[in-house]
């Protein structure tokens, strides 16, 4: 009975952790989408799309070196994008 309760509790905790991760990803995507919409109005889409691509590749387990190679950018640029927060000022600093 104790083992069953422990498994149930572990599953509930796992679901909570997974839900938190999903919420964080949703919040990140929402913030990026809002920035992208604002940027499109100003005609500067490339930087937001680049940052979004870096975040999505990284969240899918692609290494920083591979991201730099796939997107044809420097490893320093990848690290800079990943180190920044999701705030508009942080992403807008990568707009070229």
Secondary structure as GFF3:
##gff-version 3
##sequence-region A 1 96
A	DSSP	alpha_helix	2	42	.	.	.	ID=ss1
A	DSSP	alpha_helix	46	59	.	.	.	ID=ss2
A	DSSP	alpha_helix	64	71	.	.	.	ID=ss3
A	DSSP	alpha_helix	75	83	.	.	.	ID=ss4
A	DSSP	alpha_helix	88	92	.	.	.	ID=ss5
###
